[in-house]
Amino acid sequence: MARQGRPRTFDEHDVLDAAMQVFWRHGYEASSIAQLRAATGLSAASLYGAFGSKEGLFERAVQHYVAGPGRVSDLVGDPTLDPLDALGQMLHGTVEMQSDPAHPGGCLVTLSATVGAGGDDDVAARRAVAARRAQDRAGVEACLRRGRDGGSVRADIDVEVSAVLVHSFVLGVSTQLLDGVPPAALHAAADLLLDGLRRT
């Protein structure tokens, strides 16, 4: 008869929240197992037993971020909103979320694993956030296409190129905030971007 493993004695939500904060603040490569253990309160054995590896924990932390603070990106997919309103809420919500002092500044998906060493785990971590960025960019493109087809967005725009423009702004918010650009300036820039897309 196979032995049953001991039940987990930790709250997975709390552990993922703590790990997310570490990765968000330090990035994937610089976040050590010692830091992750200290933040989560788990032993190395428990971390590896629950998540398989640092890479596995990171991927779950990214999912936790996307379902939490990062869910602002999903506003572009809300069918109850006018597409241009959805884009506006996403852009302004992004600035508000990334400048919220309640958590590390910027965006975890943008900052945590953009570059790194060549090890398999680093490559996998970069692949995980790159996949999310591609998904976000596709969501913006679909929103712009709905807006163009519905008449709220300019009919002459190239939706693929415009999606890259909008998504580049979203990704750039992180570095602008970390460099001290005030949120008010970023909100004003978001409005300028939206004005360029709006059908007049």
C-alpha positions in Angstrom: 0.0 0.0 0.0 1.4 3.3 -1.1 2.1 5.8 1.7 0.2 9.0 1.5 2.2 12.2 1.7 1.6 14.5 4.6 -1.0 17.2 3.9 0.3 20.7 3.2 0.4 22.9 6.3 0.6 26.2 4.5 -1.7 28.6 2.7 -0.8 28.4 -1.0 -2.3 31.8 -1.7 -0.1 33.4 1.0 3.0 31.6 -0.2 2.5 32.7 -3.8 1.8 36.2 -2.7 5.0 36.3 -0.7 7.0 34.8 -3.6 5.5 37.1 -6.1 6.7 40.1 -4.0 10.2 38.8 -4.0 10.3 38.1 -7.7 8.6 41.5 -8.4 11.2 43.4 -6.3 14.4 41.6 -7.2 13.7 39.8 -10.5 13.9 36.1 -11.2 17.7 35.7 -11.4 18.5 37.8 -8.3 15.8 36.2 -6.1 17.6 33.5 -4.1 16.0 30.4 -2.5 17.1 31.9 0.8 15.1 35.1 0.1 12.1 33.0 -1.0 12.3 30.8 2.1 12.5 33.8 4.4 9.5 35.5 2.6 7.3 32.4 2.5 8.3 30.9 5.8 8.9 27.5 4.1 11.9 25.2 4.1 13.7 24.5 0.9 12.3 21.0 1.0 8.7 22.3 1.3 9.2 24.8 -1.6 10.7 22.2 -3.9 8.1 19.6 -2.8 5.2 22.0 -3.6 6.5 23.7 -6.7 9.2 21.5 -8.1 11.8 24.2 -8.6 12.5 27.9 -8.4 11.3 28.1 -12.0 8.1 26.3 -11.0 7.5 28.7 -8.1 8.2 31.6 -10.5 5.7 30.4 -13.0 3.0 30.0 -10.3 3.9 33.4 -8.9 3.4 34.9 -12.4 0.0 33.3 -12.6 -0.8 34.7 -9.2 0.2 38.1 -10.3 -1.9 37.9 -13.5 -4.9 36.9 -11.4 -4.3 39.7 -8.9 -2.6 43.1 -9.6 -1.9 42.2 -13.3 -5.6 41.5 -14.1 -5.9 45.1 -15.2 -4.5 44.0 -18.5 -7.6 41.9 -19.1 -9.9 44.9 -19.2 -9.3 45.1 -23.0 -11.2 41.8 -23.3 -14.3 43.0 -21.5 -17.2 42.8 -24.1 -19.4 45.0 -22.0 -17.1 48.0 -22.5 -16.7 50.2 -25.6 -13.3 49.2 -27.0 -11.8 52.6 -26.6 -13.1 52.9 -23.1 -11.6 49.5 -22.3 -8.3 50.6 -23.6 -8.5 53.8 -21.5 -9.4 51.9 -18.4 -6.5 49.4 -19.0 -3.9 52.2 -19.6 -4.9 54.3 -16.7 -5.4 51.3 -14.5 -1.9 50.1 -15.4 -0.4 53.4 -14.3 -2.4 53.3 -11.0 -1.5 49.7 -10.3 2.2 50.1 -11.1 2.6 53.2 -9.0 0.7 51.8 -6.0 3.0 52.0 -3.0 1.4 48.9 -1.5 3.6 46.7 -3.6 6.8 46.9 -5.6 6.8 49.4 -8.5 6.4 48.6 -12.1 5.1 45.4 -13.6 6.4 41.9 -12.6 5.8 40.6 -16.1 7.8 43.4 -17.6 10.7 43.5 -15.2 11.2 40.2 -13.5 12.8 38.0 -16.3 13.5 40.2 -19.3 17.2 39.3 -19.4 19.3 36.7 -17.5 21.9 34.0 -17.6 21.7 31.2 -20.2 20.7 28.4 -17.8 17.6 26.3 -18.6 15.7 27.8 -15.7 16.4 31.4 -16.7 15.3 30.7 -20.3 12.1 29.0 -19.0 11.4 32.0 -16.7 11.9 34.4 -19.6 9.6 32.2 -21.8 6.9 32.3 -19.2 6.7 36.1 -19.0 7.2 36.5 -22.8 4.2 34.3 -23.3 2.1 36.5 -21.1 3.3 39.6 -22.9 2.3 38.1 -26.2 -1.1 37.3 -24.8 -1.5 40.9 -23.6 -0.4 42.3 -26.9 -2.9 40.0 -28.7 -5.7 41.2 -26.4 -4.9 44.9 -27.2 -4.9 44.0 -30.9 -8.3 42.3 -30.7 -9.7 45.3 -28.7 -8.4 47.7 -31.4 -9.9 45.6 -34.1 -13.3 45.6 -32.4 -13.1 49.4 -32.0 -12.1 49.9 -35.6 -14.9 47.6 -36.8 -17.4 49.3 -34.4 -16.5 52.8 -35.3 -15.0 54.1 -32.0 -11.4 53.8 -33.3 -10.1 55.4 -36.4 -10.8 53.4 -39.5 -7.4 54.1 -41.1 -5.3 52.5 -38.3 -3.2 49.4 -38.8 -4.4 47.4 -35.8 -1.2 45.2 -35.5 1.1 48.2 -35.5 -1.2 50.2 -33.2 -1.3 47.2 -30.8 2.5 47.3 -30.7 2.4 51.0 -29.9 -0.1 50.6 -27.1 1.6 47.6 -25.6 5.0 49.4 -25.8 3.5 52.2 -23.7 2.2 49.6 -21.2 5.6 48.0 -20.9 7.4 51.4 -20.7 5.3 52.5 -17.7 7.5 50.3 -15.5 10.8 52.0 -16.3 9.3 55.5 -16.4 8.0 55.1 -12.9 11.2 53.6 -11.6 13.1 56.6 -13.1 10.8 59.0 -11.2 8.4 60.1 -13.9 5.2 61.1 -11.9 2.0 59.1 -12.5 0.2 62.3 -13.5 2.5 62.6 -16.5 1.9 59.0 -17.5 -1.9 59.5 -17.2 -1.6 62.5 -19.5 0.5 60.5 -22.0 -2.1 57.7 -21.9 -4.8 60.3 -22.8 -2.6 61.6 -25.7 -2.2 58.0 -27.0 -6.0 57.4 -26.8 -6.7 60.7 -28.6 -4.5 59.4 -31.5 -6.7 56.3 -31.8 -10.1 57.9 -31.4 -12.3 58.4 -34.4 -13.1 62.1 -34.8 
